[in-house]
Amino acid sequence: MKKKIRIIVDVLMTILMPLLMAYSLVGEVLHEWFGITIFILFIVHHILNYQWIKNIFRGKYNAVRTANLIVNSALLIFMLLQPITGIMMSKHLFAFLDFGNSISFARSAHMTVSYWGFVLMSIHLGFHMDQMLSMMGKKSSRNKDKTETCRWSSYAVQIALLLYGVHAFIKRGFTDYLLMKVMFAFYDFSESVVWFLIDYVAVMIMFAVAGYYLMKLIRRMQKLKEQKSK
């Protein structure tokens, strides 16, 4: 039951992230509700993974565990900053709170932490892709020929998604947002929300795939290191 709840929570957070990035295209009120929802889901996610949190200061750290700790810690920081800066600039649900002249800074900071949160959550998904696929029962025993065919087809799809993800990353000016070069988000209101979401999902997949193979590389290097030390 706990695994099913964890899957539902993770899926909902993954769906909400691109929707949150749409901001004005989905409406400010809905954006604020999405923000509250994903923060609640984020808290539930940590409660469900309390065992991992409890063991942070226990045991030895290898390359895999260190990489996970770095990404998870950074993600935690940015995910906590998102609701804080979001509440500071809220025009609807928290409009009764007065933060004075800090709203301008909060707006700029909110965009930056949101984009970093988006990137880090995508990498986090990639780091745990094997576990998620296993939990969802996607791994099944097949004969060798079918496995090889599926593997090459998967590589082709991944390459196509990566290329489109790179295109969307450049097209949507992610670098400027990540480096806090812009003060306001720019939207083409004549553009369909669907195409906006397609681009952001592609960027999410790009970072998730990058995270997936980065973790595989780290695990391989760790394995080689352990073999040499024997």
C-alpha positions in Angstrom: 0.0 0.0 0.0 2.8 2.4 0.9 4.5 1.8 -2.5 1.3 2.6 -4.3 0.8 5.8 -2.3 4.5 6.7 -3.1 3.9 6.1 -6.8 0.8 8.3 -6.8 2.5 11.1 -5.0 5.5 11.0 -7.3 3.3 10.9 -10.4 1.2 13.9 -9.2 4.3 15.9 -8.5 5.7 15.1 -11.9 2.5 16.2 -13.6 2.3 19.4 -11.5 5.8 20.6 -12.2 5.3 21.5 -15.9 1.9 23.0 -15.1 3.5 25.2 -12.5 6.0 26.5 -15.0 3.1 27.7 -17.3 2.1 30.3 -14.6 0.2 33.0 -16.5 -1.0 30.5 -19.2 -3.0 28.5 -16.6 -3.9 31.5 -14.5 -2.4 33.0 -11.4 -5.0 31.6 -9.0 -4.6 28.1 -10.4 -0.9 28.5 -10.2 -1.0 29.3 -6.5 -3.2 26.3 -5.9 -0.9 24.1 -7.8 2.0 25.5 -5.8 0.3 24.7 -2.5 -0.6 21.2 -3.7 2.9 20.3 -4.9 4.4 21.5 -1.6 2.0 19.3 0.4 2.9 16.4 -1.9 6.5 17.2 -1.3 6.0 16.9 2.5 4.1 13.6 2.1 7.0 12.4 -0.2 9.5 13.0 2.6 7.2 11.4 5.2 7.0 8.3 3.1 10.8 8.3 2.7 11.5 9.0 6.4 13.7 5.9 6.6 16.2 7.4 4.1 16.2 10.8 6.0 16.7 9.1 9.3 19.8 7.3 8.0 21.5 10.3 6.5 24.1 10.5 9.3 24.6 6.8 9.6 26.9 4.4 7.7 29.6 5.1 5.2 29.2 7.2 2.0 30.2 5.9 -1.4 29.9 7.8 -4.7 26.3 6.8 -5.3 25.1 7.8 -1.8 27.0 11.1 -2.0 25.5 12.0 -5.4 22.0 11.3 -4.1 22.6 13.3 -1.0 23.9 16.3 -3.0 20.9 16.3 -5.4 18.3 15.6 -2.7 19.7 18.3 -0.4 19.8 20.9 -3.2 16.3 20.0 -4.2 15.0 20.3 -0.7 16.4 23.8 -0.4 14.9 25.0 -3.6 11.6 23.3 -3.0 11.4 25.1 0.4 12.3 28.4 -1.1 9.6 28.1 -3.8 6.6 28.4 -1.4 8.3 31.0 0.7 9.0 33.4 -2.3 5.6 32.4 -3.8 3.7 33.5 -0.7 5.7 36.7 -0.6 4.5 37.7 -4.1 1.0 36.1 -3.9 -1.8 38.2 -5.3 -4.7 35.9 -4.4 -4.5 33.2 -1.7 -2.0 35.0 0.5 -2.7 38.6 -0.6 -3.6 39.6 3.0 0.1 39.3 3.9 2.1 42.5 3.3 5.8 42.1 2.4 6.3 45.7 1.2 9.2 46.4 -1.1 10.5 42.8 -0.9 7.9 41.7 -3.6 10.2 42.6 -6.5 13.0 40.6 -5.1 10.7 37.7 -4.3 9.4 37.6 -7.9 12.9 37.4 -9.4 14.0 34.8 -6.7 10.9 32.8 -7.2 11.5 32.3 -10.9 15.1 31.3 -10.3 14.4 28.8 -7.5 11.4 27.4 -9.6 13.6 26.7 -12.6 16.3 25.1 -10.4 13.7 23.1 -8.6 12.4 21.9 -12.0 15.8 20.9 -13.2 16.8 19.2 -9.9 13.5 17.3 -9.6 14.0 16.0 -13.2 17.6 14.8 -12.3 16.2 13.3 -9.1 13.6 11.3 -11.2 16.4 10.1 -13.4 18.5 9.0 -10.4 15.6 6.8 -9.2 14.3 5.6 -12.6 15.3 2.0 -12.1 13.5 1.8 -8.7 10.4 3.5 -10.2 10.2 1.1 -13.1 10.7 -1.8 -10.8 7.9 -0.6 -8.5 5.5 -0.1 -11.4 6.2 -3.6 -12.6 7.7 -2.5 -15.9 10.6 -4.9 -15.7 9.6 -8.3 -16.9 11.4 -11.4 -18.1 11.5 -11.6 -21.9 13.5 -13.7 -24.4 16.9 -12.2 -25.5 15.8 -11.2 -29.0 12.8 -9.2 -27.8 15.0 -7.6 -25.1 17.5 -6.5 -27.7 14.9 -5.1 -30.0 13.2 -3.2 -27.1 16.6 -1.9 -26.0 17.6 -0.4 -29.3 14.1 1.1 -29.8 14.4 2.6 -26.4 17.7 4.2 -27.2 16.3 5.7 -30.4 13.4 7.2 -28.5 15.7 8.5 -25.8 18.0 10.2 -28.4 15.0 11.8 -30.1 13.6 13.1 -26.8 17.1 14.3 -25.7 17.5 16.3 -29.0 14.1 17.9 -28.7 14.7 18.6 -25.0 17.9 20.5 -25.9 16.0 22.4 -28.5 13.2 23.3 -26.0 15.8 24.2 -23.4 17.4 26.8 -25.7 14.1 27.9 -27.2 12.5 28.6 -23.7 15.6 30.5 -22.5 16.2 28.2 -19.5 19.8 29.4 -19.0 18.6 33.0 -18.4 16.1 31.9 -15.8 18.6 29.6 -14.0 21.2 32.4 -13.9 18.7 35.0 -12.7 19.3 37.2 -15.8 15.6 38.1 -16.2 13.3 39.8 -13.8 10.0 38.7 -15.4 8.7 35.5 -17.1 7.9 36.0 -20.8 4.9 34.2 -22.3 3.4 34.2 -25.8 -0.3 34.3 -24.9 -1.2 33.4 -28.5 0.6 30.1 -28.0 -1.3 27.0 -27.1 -0.7 25.8 -23.5 -0.3 22.3 -24.9 2.8 23.2 -26.9 4.2 25.0 -23.9 3.8 21.9 -21.8 5.2 19.7 -24.5 8.4 21.7 -24.5 8.7 21.7 -20.7 8.0 18.0 -20.5 10.7 17.5 -23.1 13.2 19.4 -21.0 12.1 17.4 -17.9 12.7 14.2 -19.8 16.1 15.4 -21.0 17.3 16.1 -17.5 15.7 12.8 -16.2 17.5 10.8 -18.9 20.7 12.7 -18.2 20.3 11.9 -14.5 19.5 8.2 -15.2 22.7 7.7 -17.2 24.8 9.8 -14.8 23.7 7.5 -12.0 24.5 4.5 -14.1 28.0 5.9 -14.7 28.5 6.6 -11.0 27.4 3.1 -10.1 29.8 1.6 -12.7 32.7 3.7 -11.4 31.9 2.7 -7.8 31.8 -0.9 -8.8 35.1 -0.7 -10.5 36.6 1.0 -7.5 35.3 -1.7 -5.2 36.7 -4.4 -7.5 40.1 -2.8 -7.5 40.2 -2.5 -3.7 39.6 -6.3 -3.3 
